[in-house]
Amino acid sequence: MSKKPLRITESFRSKEALLQNTFGTSNFEKFRNRTFFLLEDGKTFSLHDNKQFRFNLVKPIKHLSTFENMEQARLGVVKDELKDNPKVRRQAIHRTLEKHFIPIDLMGKPVTVNSILKEDQGIKISLEDNGKERQIKLPDLAEKWMDRVREQPKLKAAFDEIIMDSRLIGEVFLAFYDIEINKVLQTKQHDFEVISVQKGSYIGKLNCDGKIKKLSPYFPEKEAKRQLEKLNVHIQREKVKKGRGDLEVEPCLEFEDISAET
């Protein structure tokens, strides 16, 4: 906002003209700090980073990811956020271990591996946890663990490392992880947030199918963020009035009549 726009060439006299020439479209949406460009066929793509826009005359544009539509693009952003959610990850790990009858209480602990024996039905591992001997079975295990135990009896290792080096367990974990993420996507109540498009920025709310419910008129982005702050303060006050901090509030939304200057 503090810098005046620079004209790179006489060929482009507007932002839209430059976007159209570079990406084949001037339609875009900024959602949770990711910018997506919308093509005429409905497909959507994002860049690897914004530097590629600035240096597109030097290097060809590379798409970070392509989606069939904007709804899929938004859900892709939310899924990426959920993959870093420790609660979702923990649930997926527990379900994986339960499927293979592996003790959950050993996760996160250092253990001493006494022996590894390959059998017809999988891998039998004898280990010690705080001096207590235990035996578990895995469907398979990387050969490097077999070799390390043969070379180093009483091998000290993190139980998590051994478990996740099982190919089948890794696959099951990813499958359960995807299930947990999709489950959260279907049930999660998303907060109000600012979405920016060509016309301006507005306050909206994401649905479980990736669609956005538009709840305000268009504002300049800075003003939309200010309006969102006011809305969040109002919601918190309503929750306090109701006497329940976890109450879902769907307020009657009223916004100041400020036209977007785009």
The 8 nearest C-alpha neighbors of each residue, nearest first, counted from 0:
[[1, 2, 3, 4, 221, 220, 219, 261],
 [0, 2, 3, 4, 5, 221, 220, 219],
 [3, 1, 0, 4, 5, 6, 7, 14],
 [2, 4, 5, 1, 0, 6, 7, 14],
 [5, 3, 2, 6, 0, 7, 1, 14],
 [4, 6, 7, 3, 2, 8, 12, 13],
 [5, 7, 8, 4, 9, 12, 11, 13],
 [8, 6, 5, 9, 11, 10, 12, 4],
 [7, 9, 10, 6, 11, 12, 5, 17],
 [8, 10, 11, 12, 6, 7, 13, 17],
 [11, 9, 8, 12, 16, 17, 7, 6],
 [12, 10, 9, 17, 16, 13, 8, 6],
 [11, 13, 10, 9, 16, 14, 6, 17],
 [14, 12, 16, 15, 11, 17, 18, 6],
 [13, 15, 17, 16, 18, 12, 11, 25],
 [14, 16, 18, 25, 13, 17, 19, 24],
 [17, 15, 19, 13, 14, 18, 11, 20],
 [16, 18, 20, 14, 15, 19, 11, 21],
 [19, 17, 25, 15, 21, 20, 16, 22],
 [20, 18, 24, 23, 25, 16, 17, 22],
 [19, 21, 17, 18, 23, 22, 16, 24],
 [22, 20, 18, 19, 23, 17, 55, 24],
 [23, 21, 24, 19, 18, 20, 25, 36],
 [22, 24, 19, 20, 21, 18, 25, 38],
 [25, 23, 19, 22, 26, 38, 18, 37],
 [24, 26, 19, 18, 15, 27, 23, 16],
 [27, 25, 37, 24, 36, 197, 28, 196],
 [28, 26, 36, 35, 37, 196, 25, 197],
 [29, 27, 196, 35, 195, 34, 30, 36],
 [28, 30, 34, 195, 33, 194, 32, 35],
 [29, 31, 33, 194, 32, 28, 34, 195],
 [32, 30, 33, 29, 194, 76, 193, 192],
 [31, 33, 30, 29, 34, 194, 76, 195],
 [34, 32, 30, 31, 29, 35, 45, 76],
 [33, 35, 29, 28, 45, 30, 32, 36],
 [36, 34, 45, 28, 27, 44, 43, 29],
 [37, 35, 27, 44, 43, 26, 45, 28],
 [36, 38, 43, 26, 27, 42, 41, 35],
 [37, 39, 41, 42, 40, 24, 43, 36],
 [38, 40, 41, 37, 42, 24, 23, 26],
 [41, 39, 38, 42, 37, 43, 67, 68],
 [42, 40, 39, 38, 68, 37, 43, 67],
 [41, 43, 67, 68, 38, 40, 66, 37],
 [44, 42, 37, 66, 68, 36, 65, 69],
 [43, 45, 65, 35, 36, 64, 66, 62],
 [44, 46, 35, 63, 62, 64, 34, 36],
 [47, 45, 62, 63, 48, 61, 49, 44],
 [46, 48, 63, 62, 61, 45, 49, 51],
 [47, 49, 46, 50, 51, 52, 63, 45],
 [48, 50, 51, 52, 46, 53, 47, 34],
 [51, 49, 53, 52, 48, 54, 55, 47],
 [52, 50, 54, 49, 53, 55, 48, 60],
 [51, 53, 55, 50, 49, 54, 60, 48],
 [54, 52, 50, 51, 55, 49, 56, 57],
 [53, 55, 51, 56, 57, 52, 50, 58],
 [54, 56, 58, 52, 57, 51, 53, 59],
 [57, 55, 54, 58, 59, 53, 52, 60],
 [56, 58, 55, 54, 59, 53, 51, 60],
 [57, 59, 55, 56, 54, 60, 51, 61],
 [60, 58, 55, 61, 57, 56, 51, 54],
 [59, 61, 55, 51, 58, 62, 52, 46],
 [62, 60, 59, 63, 46, 47, 51, 58],
 [61, 63, 46, 64, 45, 47, 44, 60],
 [62, 64, 47, 46, 45, 61, 65, 44],
 [65, 63, 62, 44, 45, 66, 46, 47],
 [64, 66, 44, 43, 45, 62, 67, 63],
 [67, 65, 43, 68, 72, 42, 71, 44],
 [66, 68, 42, 43, 71, 41, 65, 69],
 [69, 67, 42, 66, 43, 70, 41, 71],
 [68, 70, 72, 71, 43, 73, 66, 67],
 [69, 71, 209, 73, 72, 68, 210, 74],
 [72, 70, 74, 69, 73, 68, 66, 75],
 [71, 73, 69, 75, 70, 74, 66, 76],
 [72, 74, 76, 70, 75, 71, 209, 69],
 [73, 75, 77, 71, 76, 209, 72, 78],
 [76, 74, 72, 78, 73, 77, 71, 79],
 [75, 77, 79, 73, 74, 78, 80, 72],
 [76, 78, 74, 80, 79, 75, 81, 73],
 [79, 77, 81, 75, 80, 76, 74, 82],
 [80, 78, 76, 82, 77, 81, 75, 83],
 [81, 79, 77, 78, 82, 83, 76, 84],
 [80, 82, 84, 78, 83, 79, 77, 180],
 [83, 81, 79, 84, 80, 78, 88, 180],
 [82, 84, 81, 80, 85, 79, 88, 87],
 [83, 85, 81, 82, 87, 86, 88, 80],
 [86, 84, 88, 87, 89, 83, 82, 81],
 [87, 85, 89, 88, 84, 90, 91, 83],
 [88, 86, 90, 89, 84, 85, 179, 91],
 [87, 89, 85, 91, 86, 90, 92, 84],
 [88, 90, 92, 86, 91, 87, 85, 93],
 [91, 89, 93, 87, 92, 88, 94, 86],
 [90, 92, 176, 88, 94, 175, 89, 93],
 [91, 93, 89, 95, 90, 94, 172, 88],
 [94, 92, 90, 96, 95, 91, 97, 89],
 [93, 95, 97, 91, 92, 96, 98, 90],
 [96, 94, 92, 98, 93, 172, 97, 171],
 [97, 95, 101, 93, 99, 98, 94, 100],
 [96, 98, 100, 94, 99, 95, 101, 93],
 [97, 99, 95, 96, 100, 94, 101, 93],
 [98, 100, 96, 97, 101, 95, 137, 138],
 [101, 99, 97, 98, 96, 102, 136, 135],
 [100, 102, 96, 99, 97, 103, 135, 136],
 [103, 101, 104, 105, 100, 96, 97, 106],
 [102, 104, 105, 106, 101, 96, 93, 97],
 [103, 105, 106, 102, 107, 108, 101, 93],
 [106, 104, 103, 108, 102, 107, 158, 128],
 [105, 107, 108, 104, 159, 103, 158, 102],
 [106, 108, 159, 105, 158, 109, 157, 104],
 [107, 109, 105, 106, 158, 157, 110, 159],
 [108, 110, 157, 156, 158, 107, 155, 111],
 [111, 109, 128, 156, 127, 155, 158, 157],
 [112, 110, 155, 127, 154, 126, 153, 156],
 [111, 113, 126, 154, 153, 114, 125, 155],
 [114, 112, 153, 126, 125, 152, 111, 154],
 [113, 115, 125, 112, 124, 148, 116, 126],
 [114, 116, 124, 123, 145, 125, 117, 122],
 [117, 115, 123, 122, 118, 124, 114, 145],
 [116, 118, 122, 121, 123, 115, 119, 120],
 [119, 117, 121, 120, 122, 116, 123, 136],
 [120, 118, 121, 117, 122, 138, 123, 116],
 [119, 121, 118, 138, 122, 117, 137, 136],
 [122, 120, 138, 118, 139, 137, 119, 117],
 [121, 123, 117, 137, 136, 118, 116, 139],
 [124, 122, 136, 116, 115, 135, 117, 121],
 [123, 125, 115, 135, 134, 114, 136, 126],
 [126, 124, 134, 114, 113, 133, 112, 115],
 [127, 125, 112, 113, 111, 133, 132, 134],
 [126, 128, 132, 111, 131, 130, 110, 133],
 [127, 129, 131, 110, 130, 132, 126, 111],
 [130, 128, 131, 127, 110, 132, 111, 109],
 [129, 131, 128, 127, 132, 111, 110, 126],
 [132, 130, 128, 127, 129, 133, 126, 110],
 [133, 131, 127, 126, 130, 128, 134, 125],
 [134, 132, 126, 125, 127, 131, 135, 128],
 [133, 135, 125, 124, 126, 136, 132, 123],
 [136, 134, 124, 123, 101, 125, 137, 133],
 [135, 137, 123, 122, 124, 121, 138, 134],
 [136, 138, 122, 139, 121, 123, 135, 140],
 [139, 137, 121, 122, 167, 136, 120, 140],
 [138, 140, 137, 165, 121, 122, 166, 167],
 [141, 139, 165, 164, 142, 166, 122, 137],
 [140, 142, 143, 144, 164, 165, 139, 145],
 [143, 141, 145, 144, 146, 140, 147, 139],
 [142, 144, 146, 141, 145, 147, 140, 148],
 [145, 143, 147, 142, 146, 141, 148, 140],
 [144, 146, 142, 143, 148, 147, 115, 149],
 [145, 147, 143, 149, 144, 148, 150, 142],
 [148, 146, 144, 150, 149, 145, 151, 143],
 [149, 147, 151, 150, 152, 145, 146, 154],
 [148, 150, 146, 147, 151, 152, 145, 114],
 [151, 149, 147, 148, 146, 152, 145, 154],
 [150, 152, 148, 154, 149, 147, 153, 146],
 [151, 153, 154, 148, 113, 149, 150, 114],
 [154, 152, 113, 112, 111, 151, 155, 148],
 [153, 155, 112, 111, 152, 151, 148, 156],
 [154, 156, 111, 110, 112, 153, 109, 157],
 [157, 155, 110, 109, 158, 111, 154, 112],
 [156, 158, 109, 159, 160, 108, 110, 161],
 [157, 159, 161, 160, 109, 108, 110, 106],
 [160, 158, 162, 157, 161, 106, 163, 107],
 [161, 159, 163, 157, 158, 162, 164, 156],
 [160, 162, 164, 158, 159, 163, 157, 165],
 [163, 161, 159, 164, 160, 165, 158, 168],
 [162, 164, 165, 160, 161, 169, 159, 168],
 [165, 163, 161, 162, 141, 140, 166, 160],
 [164, 166, 140, 163, 168, 139, 167, 162],
 [165, 167, 169, 168, 164, 170, 139, 140],
 [168, 166, 170, 169, 165, 171, 138, 139],
 [169, 167, 171, 165, 170, 166, 172, 163],
 [168, 170, 172, 166, 167, 171, 163, 165],
 [169, 171, 167, 173, 168, 172, 174, 166],
 [172, 170, 174, 168, 173, 169, 175, 95],
 [171, 173, 169, 175, 170, 174, 95, 176],
 [172, 174, 176, 170, 171, 175, 177, 169],
 [173, 175, 171, 177, 176, 172, 170, 178],
 [176, 174, 178, 172, 91, 177, 173, 179],
 [177, 175, 173, 91, 179, 174, 178, 172],
 [176, 178, 180, 174, 175, 179, 173, 181],
 [179, 177, 175, 181, 176, 180, 182, 174],
 [180, 178, 182, 176, 177, 181, 175, 183],
 [179, 181, 177, 183, 182, 178, 176, 184],
 [182, 180, 184, 178, 183, 179, 177, 185],
 [183, 181, 179, 185, 180, 184, 178, 186],
 [182, 184, 180, 186, 187, 185, 181, 179],
 [185, 183, 181, 182, 187, 186, 207, 180],
 [186, 184, 207, 182, 183, 187, 181, 208],
 [185, 187, 183, 184, 182, 188, 207, 181],
 [188, 186, 183, 184, 189, 185, 207, 182],
 [187, 189, 186, 190, 206, 205, 207, 184],
 [190, 188, 187, 205, 204, 191, 206, 192],
 [191, 189, 192, 204, 188, 205, 203, 231],
 [190, 192, 204, 203, 202, 189, 193, 227],
 [191, 193, 202, 203, 190, 204, 194, 227],
 [192, 194, 202, 201, 203, 224, 200, 223],
 [195, 193, 30, 200, 201, 29, 202, 192],
 [194, 196, 200, 29, 28, 199, 201, 193],
 [195, 197, 28, 199, 198, 27, 200, 29],
 [198, 196, 199, 26, 27, 195, 28, 261],
 [199, 197, 196, 261, 217, 200, 259, 195],
 [198, 200, 217, 196, 197, 218, 219, 195],
 [201, 199, 195, 220, 218, 217, 194, 219],
 [200, 202, 217, 194, 193, 215, 223, 216],
 [203, 201, 193, 215, 192, 214, 194, 213],
 [202, 204, 213, 214, 212, 192, 191, 211],
 [203, 205, 191, 212, 211, 192, 190, 206],
 [204, 206, 211, 210, 189, 209, 212, 207],
 [205, 207, 210, 208, 209, 211, 204, 212],
 [206, 208, 185, 209, 184, 205, 186, 210],
 [209, 207, 206, 210, 70, 74, 185, 205],
 [210, 208, 70, 206, 74, 207, 73, 205],
 [211, 209, 206, 70, 208, 205, 212, 207],
 [212, 210, 205, 204, 203, 213, 206, 209],
 [211, 213, 204, 203, 214, 205, 210, 206],
 [214, 212, 203, 215, 211, 202, 204, 201],
 [215, 213, 203, 202, 212, 216, 252, 201],
 [214, 216, 202, 201, 213, 217, 254, 203],
 [217, 215, 201, 218, 214, 202, 254, 258],
 [216, 218, 201, 200, 199, 259, 215, 258],
 [219, 217, 259, 200, 223, 199, 222, 258],
 [218, 220, 259, 222, 221, 199, 200, 260],
 [221, 219, 200, 223, 222, 218, 224, 199],
 [222, 220, 224, 223, 219, 225, 218, 200],
 [221, 223, 225, 219, 224, 220, 218, 226],
 [224, 222, 220, 226, 225, 218, 221, 201],
 [223, 225, 227, 221, 222, 226, 228, 220],
 [226, 224, 222, 228, 227, 223, 221, 229],
 [225, 227, 223, 229, 224, 228, 222, 230],
 [228, 226, 230, 224, 229, 225, 223, 231],
 [227, 229, 225, 231, 230, 226, 232, 224],
 [228, 230, 226, 232, 227, 231, 233, 225],
 [229, 231, 227, 233, 228, 232, 226, 234],
 [232, 230, 234, 228, 233, 229, 227, 235],
 [233, 231, 229, 235, 230, 234, 228, 236],
 [232, 234, 230, 236, 231, 235, 229, 237],
 [235, 233, 231, 237, 236, 232, 230, 238],
 [234, 236, 238, 232, 237, 233, 231, 239],
 [237, 235, 239, 233, 238, 234, 240, 232],
 [236, 238, 240, 234, 239, 235, 241, 233],
 [239, 237, 235, 241, 240, 236, 244, 243],
 [238, 240, 242, 236, 241, 237, 243, 235],
 [241, 239, 237, 242, 238, 236, 243, 235],
 [240, 242, 238, 239, 243, 237, 246, 244],
 [243, 241, 239, 240, 238, 244, 246, 237],
 [244, 242, 246, 245, 241, 238, 239, 240],
 [243, 245, 238, 246, 239, 242, 235, 241],
 [246, 244, 243, 247, 238, 248, 242, 239],
 [247, 245, 243, 244, 248, 238, 241, 242],
 [246, 248, 245, 249, 238, 188, 244, 234],
 [247, 249, 250, 246, 234, 238, 237, 235],
 [250, 248, 247, 251, 234, 252, 246, 237],
 [251, 249, 252, 248, 234, 233, 237, 230],
 [250, 252, 253, 249, 248, 254, 214, 234],
 [251, 253, 250, 254, 214, 215, 230, 249],
 [252, 254, 251, 255, 215, 230, 250, 256],
 [255, 253, 256, 252, 215, 226, 216, 257],
 [254, 256, 257, 253, 226, 258, 216, 215],
 [255, 257, 254, 258, 216, 253, 218, 259],
 [258, 256, 255, 259, 218, 217, 254, 216],
 [257, 259, 218, 260, 256, 217, 216, 219],
 [260, 258, 218, 219, 217, 261, 199, 257],
 [259, 261, 219, 258, 218, 199, 198, 217],
 [260, 259, 199, 198, 219, 197, 218, 258]]
